[in-house]
């Protein structure tokens, strides 16, 4: 259930970022991140694993990575979604 909610939130964030058309977005799935790092998620405030950015770049050709953390979430009215983001 939690994984399904996270996937829906991931899709919504990518959709909204793409809709603005300010930059091309290439989402890194949790499965790809797990193959690269052994972790399914990395907090925006955590120390990044060694060579993470170069490994992501080699797999996706991305020039930057946007880390987004969900800081609060309630799917029930009134819906609450708190986010923290860091562009690296």
C-alpha positions as CSV (number, residue, x, y, z in Angstrom):
1,X,0.0,0.0,0.0
2,X,2.8,2.5,0.9
3,X,4.7,1.6,-2.3
4,X,1.6,2.2,-4.4
5,X,1.1,5.6,-2.7
6,X,4.7,6.5,-3.3
7,X,4.5,5.5,-7.0
8,X,1.4,7.7,-7.5
9,X,3.1,10.7,-5.8
10,X,6.2,10.1,-7.9
11,X,4.1,10.1,-11.1
12,X,2.2,13.3,-10.0
13,X,5.5,15.1,-9.3
14,X,7.0,14.1,-12.6
15,X,3.8,15.1,-14.4
16,X,3.7,18.5,-12.9
17,X,7.4,19.1,-13.4
18,X,7.1,18.1,-17.1
19,X,4.0,20.2,-17.5
20,X,5.9,23.4,-16.8
21,X,8.3,22.6,-19.7
22,X,11.1,24.4,-18.1
23,X,13.4,21.4,-18.3
24,X,13.3,17.8,-19.6
25,X,12.7,15.4,-16.8
26,X,14.1,11.9,-16.7
27,X,12.7,10.1,-13.6
28,X,15.0,7.7,-11.8
29,X,12.8,4.8,-10.7
30,X,13.2,3.3,-7.2
31,X,14.3,0.1,-9.0
32,X,17.0,1.9,-11.0
33,X,18.2,3.7,-7.9
34,X,18.4,0.3,-6.1
35,X,20.5,-1.2,-8.9
36,X,22.8,1.8,-8.8
37,X,23.2,2.3,-5.1
38,X,21.5,-0.6,-3.3
39,X,19.0,1.9,-1.8
40,X,15.4,2.4,-2.9
41,X,15.4,6.0,-1.7
42,X,17.9,8.7,-0.7
43,X,16.9,11.7,1.5
44,X,17.7,15.1,0.2
45,X,19.6,15.9,3.5
46,X,21.6,12.6,3.5
47,X,25.2,12.3,2.4
48,X,25.2,11.1,-1.2
49,X,26.7,7.7,-2.0
50,X,30.1,7.8,-3.7
51,X,29.8,8.6,-7.5
52,X,26.0,8.6,-7.3
53,X,25.7,11.6,-9.7
54,X,28.2,10.2,-12.2
55,X,26.4,6.9,-12.2
56,X,23.0,8.5,-12.7
57,X,24.5,10.7,-15.5
58,X,25.9,7.6,-17.3
59,X,22.6,5.8,-17.1
60,X,20.3,8.7,-18.0
61,X,22.4,11.6,-19.5
62,X,21.0,13.9,-16.8
63,X,22.8,17.1,-16.0
64,X,21.2,17.6,-12.6
65,X,19.3,15.6,-10.0
66,X,16.3,16.9,-8.1
67,X,15.9,15.1,-4.8
68,X,12.4,15.4,-3.4
69,X,11.4,14.4,0.2
70,X,7.8,14.0,1.4
71,X,7.8,15.8,4.8
72,X,4.1,15.3,5.6
73,X,1.3,13.4,3.9
74,X,-2.4,12.8,4.6
75,X,-4.6,11.5,1.7
76,X,-7.8,12.4,3.5
77,X,-9.6,15.7,3.3
78,X,-8.2,18.2,3.7
79,X,-5.3,16.6,1.8
80,X,-1.8,17.5,3.1
81,X,1.4,17.1,1.2
82,X,4.6,18.7,2.4
83,X,7.7,18.6,0.2
84,X,11.4,19.5,0.6
85,X,13.5,19.5,-2.6
86,X,17.2,19.9,-3.4
87,X,18.7,20.4,-6.9
88,X,22.2,18.9,-7.3
